[in-house]
Amino acid sequence: MSSSVWTATVWGQGKAAILAATNRKIQPGEEECHICKDDVPASVTLRPCGHMVCFGCVENLRAKNIFRADKGVKCPFCRQYVTQYEPCNSADPEQVRLLNEANRAAAFAMAGRAPIANGAPNASRTVSAVPVEESWMCNSCRCLNLAHRDECSSCGRANPRPKQATVSTRSKDLLKCSDEEILGYMFERGQPFFARCYSEAGLMFSQGRIYTDADTPKRILNAFKQRGEERLMRLVKVLANSETFLEVATHSNSNYGLQTLVEATLKIREATELAAAQGQVGRFHGYCARPG
């Protein structure tokens, strides 16, 4: 606790938010902070690794990084650079504001690590290419929601912010693209051109990641009934080539896109296994897990 309060004085802000986070009692189903434990609820998920910490520990990590030459904060468990701070159990408006600031700093740090052709970092180019998602709080139930959600995950109230059409308007029809074009899109940071192929397969996609909720299996199965998975399967087919797969897996941008695709196929498999268990075979049969 003392280190978290000390952090607030270093940054000159956020003390009230830190105290609110550490004083709140952990609720059933919530995870405790992986760093300070002691029944302090985790309110932030570090991305891309997924380790969960409290808001005070986030500020502590950021404050300590001031005195290092490292371009960015690293997760204390796996040592991966933190590219985004994703709120998970917090409903404090001040935390939302400060996490959005932390995400802007993380995006800038990531830009500083990204090389260009001559090997030098180019922060301005990369930051403009990677918009940082901001979370929004429901005015009705005060539940904190990820930026991609159109409605509150708790009460269903609509997102008061206007929809951002940047990703969807750039999305490509992969059924009309050549293998070379699709491979080129894979190397784009965040893979914005693949938004359509994920959404039509029943998966929520934003900023290079897929998001799931309790209705994801149902959306996937409904998408399959309308052949909505065709564009995603087109992407899988292109990457099935061993040489292409190796090239994609070792590229700094497409490596993350490949992880997202693997996660997407896992969710599809889970949904089709559920369909099989419920006796819904039909056109899901070929996608269900086979023994061995």
C-alpha positions as YAML, in Angstrom:
chain: A
units: angstrom
residues:
- id: 1
  name: MET
  ca: [0.00, 0.00, 0.00]
- id: 2
  name: SER
  ca: [2.73, 2.47, 0.94]
- id: 3
  name: SER
  ca: [4.49, 2.08, -2.43]
- id: 4
  name: SER
  ca: [1.23, 2.83, -4.23]
- id: 5
  name: VAL
  ca: [0.64, 6.00, -2.25]
- id: 6
  name: TRP
  ca: [4.27, 6.97, -2.86]
- id: 7
  name: THR
  ca: [3.62, 6.50, -6.57]
- id: 8
  name: ALA
  ca: [0.80, 9.02, -6.49]
- id: 9
  name: THR
  ca: [3.14, 11.65, -5.08]
- id: 10
  name: VAL
  ca: [5.69, 10.92, -7.81]
- id: 11
  name: TRP
  ca: [3.16, 11.46, -10.58]
- id: 12
  name: GLY
  ca: [1.46, 14.30, -8.73]
- id: 13
  name: GLN
  ca: [-1.98, 12.85, -9.45]
- id: 14
  name: GLY
  ca: [-4.13, 9.79, -8.94]
- id: 15
  name: LYS
  ca: [-3.86, 9.43, -5.16]
- id: 16
  name: ALA
  ca: [-7.64, 9.29, -4.73]
- id: 17
  name: ALA
  ca: [-7.97, 6.71, -7.50]
- id: 18
  name: ILE
  ca: [-5.25, 4.55, -5.98]
- id: 19
  name: LEU
  ca: [-6.81, 4.65, -2.53]
- id: 20
  name: ALA
  ca: [-10.21, 3.81, -4.02]
- id: 21
  name: ALA
  ca: [-8.72, 0.81, -5.83]
- id: 22
  name: THR
  ca: [-6.81, -0.58, -2.85]
- id: 23
  name: ASN
  ca: [-9.58, 0.03, -0.30]
- id: 24
  name: ARG
  ca: [-12.30, -1.63, -2.36]
- id: 25
  name: LYS
  ca: [-13.17, -5.13, -1.17]
- id: 26
  name: ILE
  ca: [-12.64, -7.97, -3.60]
- id: 27
  name: GLN
  ca: [-15.92, -9.34, -4.98]
- id: 28
  name: PRO
  ca: [-16.80, -12.99, -5.72]
- id: 29
  name: GLY
  ca: [-15.38, -14.02, -9.08]
- id: 30
  name: GLU
  ca: [-12.77, -11.27, -9.16]
- id: 31
  name: GLU
  ca: [-9.04, -11.93, -9.13]
- id: 32
  name: GLU
  ca: [-6.72, -10.30, -6.65]
- id: 33
  name: CYS
  ca: [-3.74, -8.23, -7.75]
- id: 34
  name: HIS
  ca: [-0.92, -10.54, -8.87]
- id: 35
  name: ILE
  ca: [1.68, -8.24, -7.29]
- id: 36
  name: CYS
  ca: [0.45, -7.07, -3.90]
- id: 37
  name: LYS
  ca: [-2.11, -9.87, -3.27]
- id: 38
  name: ASP
  ca: [-3.61, -9.22, 0.20]
- id: 39
  name: ASP
  ca: [-7.19, -9.37, -1.15]
- id: 40
  name: VAL
  ca: [-6.67, -6.24, -3.23]
- id: 41
  name: PRO
  ca: [-8.83, -6.66, -6.38]
- id: 42
  name: ALA
  ca: [-7.09, -6.58, -9.75]
- id: 43
  name: SER
  ca: [-8.52, -3.72, -11.79]
- id: 44
  name: VAL
  ca: [-6.14, -3.67, -14.76]
- id: 45
  name: THR
  ca: [-5.07, -6.36, -17.23]
- id: 46
  name: LEU
  ca: [-1.64, -5.87, -18.79]
- id: 47
  name: ARG
  ca: [-1.60, -6.51, -22.53]
- id: 48
  name: PRO
  ca: [-0.49, -8.54, -24.40]
- id: 49
  name: CYS
  ca: [0.51, -10.92, -21.58]
- id: 50
  name: GLY
  ca: [-2.76, -10.85, -19.60]
- id: 51
  name: HIS
  ca: [-1.33, -10.56, -16.07]
- id: 52
  name: MET
  ca: [-3.72, -8.70, -13.76]
- id: 53
  name: VAL
  ca: [-2.75, -6.05, -11.22]
- id: 54
  name: CYS
  ca: [-4.37, -3.28, -9.21]
- id: 55
  name: PHE
  ca: [-4.37, 0.35, -10.31]
- id: 56
  name: GLY
  ca: [-1.85, 1.29, -7.62]
- id: 57
  name: CYS
  ca: [0.67, -1.21, -8.97]
- id: 58
  name: VAL
  ca: [0.20, 0.16, -12.49]
- id: 59
  name: GLU
  ca: [1.13, 3.62, -11.29]
- id: 60
  name: ASN
  ca: [4.02, 2.16, -9.30]
- id: 61
  name: LEU
  ca: [5.42, 0.40, -12.39]
- id: 62
  name: ARG
  ca: [5.09, 3.54, -14.47]
- id: 63
  name: ALA
  ca: [6.73, 5.72, -11.83]
- id: 64
  name: LYS
  ca: [9.73, 3.42, -11.47]
- id: 65
  name: ASN
  ca: [10.20, 3.41, -15.23]
- id: 66
  name: ILE
  ca: [10.90, 7.15, -15.20]
- id: 67
  name: PHE
  ca: [14.43, 6.48, -14.04]
- id: 68
  name: ARG
  ca: [15.22, 3.83, -16.66]
- id: 69
  name: ALA
  ca: [16.41, 4.13, -20.23]
- id: 70
  name: ASP
  ca: [13.95, 1.43, -21.29]
- id: 71
  name: LYS
  ca: [11.38, 2.62, -23.81]
- id: 72
  name: GLY
  ca: [8.29, 1.35, -22.06]
- id: 73
  name: VAL
  ca: [7.02, -0.48, -18.98]
- id: 74
  name: LYS
  ca: [7.59, -4.24, -18.74]
- id: 75
  name: CYS
  ca: [5.38, -6.75, -16.97]
- id: 76
  name: PRO
  ca: [7.21, -7.77, -13.76]
- id: 77
  name: PHE
  ca: [6.25, -11.44, -14.29]
- id: 78
  name: CYS
  ca: [7.04, -12.21, -17.95]
- id: 79
  name: ARG
  ca: [9.11, -9.11, -18.89]
- id: 80
  name: GLN
  ca: [7.02, -8.37, -21.96]
- id: 81
  name: TYR
  ca: [6.51, -4.73, -22.84]
- id: 82
  name: VAL
  ca: [3.08, -3.47, -21.81]
- id: 83
  name: THR
  ca: [1.30, -2.16, -24.91]
- id: 84
  name: GLN
  ca: [-2.05, -1.47, -23.25]
- id: 85
  name: TYR
  ca: [-3.60, -1.22, -19.80]
- id: 86
  name: GLU
  ca: [-7.05, -2.79, -20.01]
- id: 87
  name: PRO
  ca: [-9.49, -2.08, -17.14]
- id: 88
  name: CYS
  ca: [-11.27, -5.17, -15.84]
- id: 89
  name: ASN
  ca: [-13.04, -4.65, -12.49]
- id: 90
  name: SER
  ca: [-12.79, -0.93, -11.84]
- id: 91
  name: ALA
  ca: [-15.67, 1.54, -11.89]
- id: 92
  name: ASP
  ca: [-13.82, 4.64, -10.75]
- id: 93
  name: PRO
  ca: [-13.99, 7.54, -13.26]
- id: 94
  name: GLU
  ca: [-10.59, 8.88, -12.21]
- id: 95
  name: GLN
  ca: [-9.00, 5.50, -12.87]
- id: 96
  name: VAL
  ca: [-10.55, 5.46, -16.34]
- id: 97
  name: ARG
  ca: [-9.06, 8.86, -17.12]
- id: 98
  name: LEU
  ca: [-5.61, 7.95, -15.80]
- id: 99
  name: LEU
  ca: [-5.58, 4.59, -17.60]
- id: 100
  name: ASN
  ca: [-6.37, 6.36, -20.86]
- id: 101
  name: GLU
  ca: [-3.34, 8.58, -20.23]
- id: 102
  name: ALA
  ca: [-1.26, 5.49, -19.45]
- id: 103
  name: ASN
  ca: [-2.38, 3.94, -22.74]
- id: 104
  name: ARG
  ca: [-1.30, 7.00, -24.67]
- id: 105
  name: ALA
  ca: [2.11, 6.78, -22.99]
- id: 106
  name: ALA
  ca: [2.31, 3.05, -23.81]
- id: 107
  name: ALA
  ca: [1.52, 3.75, -27.47]
- id: 108
  name: PHE
  ca: [4.21, 6.43, -27.60]
- id: 109
  name: ALA
  ca: [6.74, 4.08, -25.98]
- id: 110
  name: MET
  ca: [5.85, 1.34, -28.46]
- id: 111
  name: ALA
  ca: [6.41, 3.80, -31.28]
- id: 112
  name: GLY
  ca: [9.83, 4.61, -29.88]
- id: 113
  name: ARG
  ca: [10.76, 0.92, -30.01]
- id: 114
  name: ALA
  ca: [9.59, 0.44, -33.59]
- id: 115
  name: PRO
  ca: [12.43, 0.63, -36.15]
- id: 116
  name: ILE
  ca: [12.07, 1.99, -39.67]
- id: 117
  name: ALA
  ca: [14.11, 1.23, -42.76]
- id: 118
  name: ASN
  ca: [17.36, 2.79, -41.53]
- id: 119
  name: GLY
  ca: [17.02, 1.19, -38.09]
- id: 120
  name: ALA
  ca: [16.07, 4.38, -36.26]
- id: 121
  name: PRO
  ca: [12.81, 4.74, -34.33]
- id: 122
  name: ASN
  ca: [10.08, 6.90, -35.76]
- id: 123
  name: ALA
  ca: [7.63, 7.77, -33.02]
- id: 124
  name: SER
  ca: [5.39, 10.16, -34.93]
- id: 125
  name: ARG
  ca: [4.74, 7.73, -37.77]
- id: 126
  name: THR
  ca: [3.86, 4.81, -35.52]
- id: 127
  name: VAL
  ca: [1.75, 6.66, -32.99]
- id: 128
  name: SER
  ca: [-0.49, 8.06, -35.70]
- id: 129
  name: ALA
  ca: [-0.95, 4.58, -37.12]
- id: 130
  name: VAL
  ca: [-2.01, 3.04, -33.81]
- id: 131
  name: PRO
  ca: [-4.93, 4.85, -32.24]
- id: 132
  name: VAL
  ca: [-5.27, 4.09, -28.54]
- id: 133
  name: GLU
  ca: [-8.60, 2.71, -27.42]
- id: 134
  name: GLU
  ca: [-10.26, 4.40, -24.47]
- id: 135
  name: SER
  ca: [-12.67, 2.66, -22.14]
- id: 136
  name: TRP
  ca: [-16.09, 4.11, -21.40]
- id: 137
  name: MET
  ca: [-18.23, 4.07, -18.28]
- id: 138
  name: CYS
  ca: [-21.96, 3.36, -18.36]
- id: 139
  name: ASN
  ca: [-23.90, 6.38, -17.10]
- id: 140
  name: SER
  ca: [-26.60, 4.07, -15.76]
- id: 141
  name: CYS
  ca: [-24.86, 1.33, -13.74]
- id: 142
  name: ARG
  ca: [-21.28, 2.75, -13.64]
- id: 143
  name: CYS
  ca: [-19.84, -0.42, -15.17]
- id: 144
  name: LEU
  ca: [-16.53, 0.05, -17.00]
- id: 145
  name: ASN
  ca: [-16.54, -1.23, -20.59]
- id: 146
  name: LEU
  ca: [-13.88, -1.75, -23.24]
- id: 147
  name: ALA
  ca: [-13.90, 0.73, -26.11]
- id: 148
  name: HIS
  ca: [-15.12, -1.77, -28.71]
- id: 149
  name: ARG
  ca: [-18.40, -2.53, -26.91]
- id: 150
  name: ASP
  ca: [-21.52, -0.97, -28.45]
- id: 151
  name: GLU
  ca: [-23.50, -1.56, -25.26]
- id: 152
  name: CYS
  ca: [-22.81, -1.97, -21.53]
- id: 153
  name: SER
  ca: [-21.76, -5.50, -20.59]
- id: 154
  name: SER
  ca: [-23.77, -5.22, -17.36]
- id: 155
  name: CYS
  ca: [-27.07, -3.46, -18.12]
- id: 156
  name: GLY
  ca: [-27.12, -3.32, -21.92]
- id: 157
  name: ARG
  ca: [-27.28, 0.49, -22.16]
- id: 158
  name: ALA
  ca: [-25.89, 1.84, -25.45]
- id: 159
  name: ASN
  ca: [-22.37, 3.26, -25.68]
- id: 160
  name: PRO
  ca: [-22.84, 7.06, -25.54]
- id: 161
  name: ARG
  ca: [-19.84, 7.63, -27.79]
- id: 162
  name: PRO
  ca: [-20.27, 7.70, -31.57]
- id: 163
  name: LYS
  ca: [-19.03, 4.64, -33.41]
- id: 164
  name: GLN
  ca: [-15.57, 4.89, -34.94]
- id: 165
  name: ALA
  ca: [-15.72, 3.79, -38.55]
- id: 166
  name: THR
  ca: [-11.98, 3.87, -39.24]
- id: 167
  name: VAL
  ca: [-11.40, 0.11, -39.05]
- id: 168
  name: SER
  ca: [-14.59, -1.03, -40.75]
- id: 169
  name: THR
  ca: [-14.20, 1.38, -43.66]
- id: 170
  name: ARG
  ca: [-10.69, 0.11, -44.32]
- id: 171
  name: SER
  ca: [-11.70, -3.55, -44.12]
- id: 172
  name: LYS
  ca: [-11.14, -5.63, -47.25]
- id: 173
  name: ASP
  ca: [-13.10, -8.45, -48.84]
- id: 174
  name: LEU
  ca: [-10.56, -11.27, -48.61]
- id: 175
  name: LEU
  ca: [-12.54, -13.36, -51.10]
- id: 176
  name: LYS
  ca: [-11.59, -10.81, -53.76]
- id: 177
  name: CYS
  ca: [-7.94, -10.40, -52.72]
- id: 178
  name: SER
  ca: [-4.89, -12.28, -53.96]
- id: 179
  name: ASP
  ca: [-2.69, -14.29, -51.61]
- id: 180
  name: GLU
  ca: [-0.02, -11.59, -51.92]
- id: 181
  name: GLU
  ca: [-2.47, -8.85, -50.96]
- id: 182
  name: ILE
  ca: [-3.70, -10.78, -47.93]
- id: 183
  name: LEU
  ca: [-0.12, -11.40, -46.81]
- id: 184
  name: GLY
  ca: [0.60, -7.68, -47.15]
- id: 185
  name: TYR
  ca: [-2.42, -6.84, -44.99]
- id: 186
  name: MET
  ca: [-1.10, -9.27, -42.37]
- id: 187
  name: PHE
  ca: [2.03, -7.13, -42.01]
- id: 188
  name: GLU
  ca: [-0.06, -4.03, -41.20]
- id: 189
  name: ARG
  ca: [0.10, -3.04, -37.55]
- id: 190
  name: GLY
  ca: [-3.17, -4.12, -35.91]
- id: 191
  name: GLN
  ca: [-4.37, -5.81, -39.15]
- id: 192
  name: PRO
  ca: [-7.20, -3.28, -39.73]
- id: 193
  name: PHE
  ca: [-8.09, -4.82, -43.11]
- id: 194
  name: PHE
  ca: [-9.24, -8.05, -41.43]
- id: 195
  name: ALA
  ca: [-12.08, -6.49, -39.42]
- id: 196
  name: ARG
  ca: [-14.72, -7.85, -41.78]
- id: 197
  name: CYS
  ca: [-13.47, -11.43, -41.83]
- id: 198
  name: TYR
  ca: [-13.53, -11.60, -38.02]
- id: 199
  name: SER
  ca: [-16.85, -9.82, -37.51]
- id: 200
  name: GLU
  ca: [-18.63, -11.94, -40.13]
- id: 201
  name: ALA
  ca: [-17.40, -15.05, -38.29]
- id: 202
  name: GLY
  ca: [-19.13, -13.82, -35.14]
- id: 203
  name: LEU
  ca: [-16.04, -12.42, -33.42]
- id: 204
  name: MET
  ca: [-15.59, -8.88, -32.12]
- id: 205
  name: PHE
  ca: [-12.34, -7.42, -33.49]
- id: 206
  name: SER
  ca: [-10.57, -4.15, -32.77]
- id: 207
  name: GLN
  ca: [-6.97, -2.93, -32.81]
- id: 208
  name: GLY
  ca: [-5.61, -6.32, -33.85]
- id: 209
  name: ARG
  ca: [-7.35, -8.29, -31.09]
- id: 210
  name: ILE
  ca: [-10.55, -10.26, -30.74]
- id: 211
  name: TYR
  ca: [-12.87, -9.80, -27.79]
- id: 212
  name: THR
  ca: [-15.29, -12.36, -26.44]
- id: 213
  name: ASP
  ca: [-18.25, -12.42, -24.10]
- id: 214
  name: ALA
  ca: [-20.93, -14.88, -23.04]
- id: 215
  name: ASP
  ca: [-22.71, -14.55, -26.39]
- id: 216
  name: THR
  ca: [-19.65, -15.27, -28.54]
- id: 217
  name: PRO
  ca: [-20.42, -19.00, -29.15]
- id: 218
  name: LYS
  ca: [-23.97, -18.11, -30.20]
- id: 219
  name: ARG
  ca: [-22.74, -15.42, -32.60]
- id: 220
  name: ILE
  ca: [-20.20, -17.81, -34.12]
- id: 221
  name: LEU
  ca: [-22.82, -20.52, -34.71]
- id: 222
  name: ASN
  ca: [-25.24, -18.00, -36.22]
- id: 223
  name: ALA
  ca: [-22.43, -16.76, -38.47]
- id: 224
  name: PHE
  ca: [-21.72, -20.30, -39.64]
- id: 225
  name: LYS
  ca: [-25.36, -20.76, -40.60]
- id: 226
  name: GLN
  ca: [-24.92, -17.80, -42.98]
- id: 227
  name: ARG
  ca: [-21.49, -18.95, -44.20]
- id: 228
  name: GLY
  ca: [-19.98, -15.99, -42.39]
- id: 229
  name: GLU
  ca: [-16.72, -17.83, -41.75]
- id: 230
  name: GLU
  ca: [-15.68, -17.97, -45.43]
- id: 231
  name: ARG
  ca: [-13.41, -14.92, -45.33]
- id: 232
  name: LEU
  ca: [-11.71, -16.03, -42.13]
- id: 233
  name: MET
  ca: [-11.11, -19.47, -43.62]
- id: 234
  name: ARG
  ca: [-9.61, -17.73, -46.67]
- id: 235
  name: LEU
  ca: [-7.09, -16.08, -44.35]
- id: 236
  name: VAL
  ca: [-6.32, -19.42, -42.68]
- id: 237
  name: LYS
  ca: [-5.75, -21.03, -46.09]
- id: 238
  name: VAL
  ca: [-3.24, -18.36, -47.12]
- id: 239
  name: LEU
  ca: [-1.26, -18.76, -43.89]
- id: 240
  name: ALA
  ca: [-1.32, -22.57, -44.06]
- id: 241
  name: ASN
  ca: [1.65, -22.51, -46.43]
- id: 242
  name: SER
  ca: [4.71, -23.40, -44.32]
- id: 243
  name: GLU
  ca: [6.99, -20.72, -45.80]
- id: 244
  name: THR
  ca: [4.31, -18.06, -45.46]
- id: 245
  name: PHE
  ca: [3.59, -19.14, -41.90]
- id: 246
  name: LEU
  ca: [7.26, -18.82, -40.94]
- id: 247
  name: GLU
  ca: [7.50, -15.36, -42.51]
- id: 248
  name: VAL
  ca: [4.38, -14.18, -40.68]
- id: 249
  name: ALA
  ca: [5.39, -15.73, -37.35]
- id: 250
  name: THR
  ca: [8.75, -13.94, -37.33]
- id: 251
  name: HIS
  ca: [7.52, -10.48, -38.35]
- id: 252
  name: SER
  ca: [7.07, -7.91, -35.57]
- id: 253
  name: ASN
  ca: [3.55, -6.90, -36.62]
- id: 254
  name: SER
  ca: [2.08, -10.06, -38.14]
- id: 255
  name: ASN
  ca: [3.25, -12.17, -35.20]
- id: 256
  name: TYR
  ca: [0.54, -10.55, -33.08]
- id: 257
  name: GLY
  ca: [-1.96, -10.99, -35.89]
- id: 258
  name: LEU
  ca: [-1.12, -14.68, -36.03]
- id: 259
  name: GLN
  ca: [-1.74, -15.03, -32.29]
- id: 260
  name: THR
  ca: [-5.13, -13.36, -32.78]
- id: 261
  name: LEU
  ca: [-5.98, -15.77, -35.60]
- id: 262
  name: VAL
  ca: [-5.02, -18.78, -33.47]
- id: 263
  name: GLU
  ca: [-7.22, -17.47, -30.66]
- id: 264
  name: ALA
  ca: [-10.08, -16.95, -33.13]
- id: 265
  name: THR
  ca: [-9.87, -20.51, -34.45]
- id: 266
  name: LEU
  ca: [-9.84, -21.77, -30.86]
- id: 267
  name: LYS
  ca: [-13.06, -19.88, -30.14]
- id: 268
  name: ILE
  ca: [-14.61, -21.32, -33.30]
- id: 269
  name: ARG
  ca: [-13.59, -24.80, -32.24]
- id: 270
  name: GLU
  ca: [-15.10, -24.30, -28.79]
- id: 271
  name: ALA
  ca: [-18.35, -23.05, -30.33]
- id: 272
  name: THR
  ca: [-18.61, -25.97, -32.75]
- id: 273
  name: GLU
  ca: [-17.82, -28.48, -30.00]
- id: 274
  name: LEU
  ca: [-20.66, -26.92, -28.01]
- id: 275
  name: ALA
  ca: [-22.93, -27.28, -31.03]
- id: 276
  name: ALA
  ca: [-21.96, -30.93, -31.38]
- id: 277
  name: ALA
  ca: [-22.65, -31.56, -27.70]
- id: 278
  name: GLN
  ca: [-26.10, -30.08, -28.16]
- id: 279
  name: GLY
  ca: [-26.76, -32.23, -31.22]
- id: 280
  name: GLN
  ca: [-26.39, -29.37, -33.71]
- id: 281
  name: VAL
  ca: [-24.22, -31.09, -36.28]
- id: 282
  name: GLY
  ca: [-25.15, -30.18, -39.87]
- id: 283
  name: ARG
  ca: [-22.58, -27.89, -41.45]
- id: 284
  name: PHE
  ca: [-20.68, -27.55, -38.15]
- id: 285
  name: HIS
  ca: [-19.61, -31.19, -38.40]
- id: 286
  name: GLY
  ca: [-16.41, -30.54, -40.33]
- id: 287
  name: TYR
  ca: [-15.22, -28.00, -37.78]
- id: 288
  name: CYS
  ca: [-15.82, -30.04, -34.65]
- id: 289
  name: ALA
  ca: [-12.84, -31.57, -32.86]
- id: 290
  name: ARG
  ca: [-11.92, -35.07, -33.89]
- id: 291
  name: PRO
  ca: [-10.47, -37.66, -31.50]
- id: 292
  name: GLY
  ca: [-6.66, -37.50, -31.28]
...
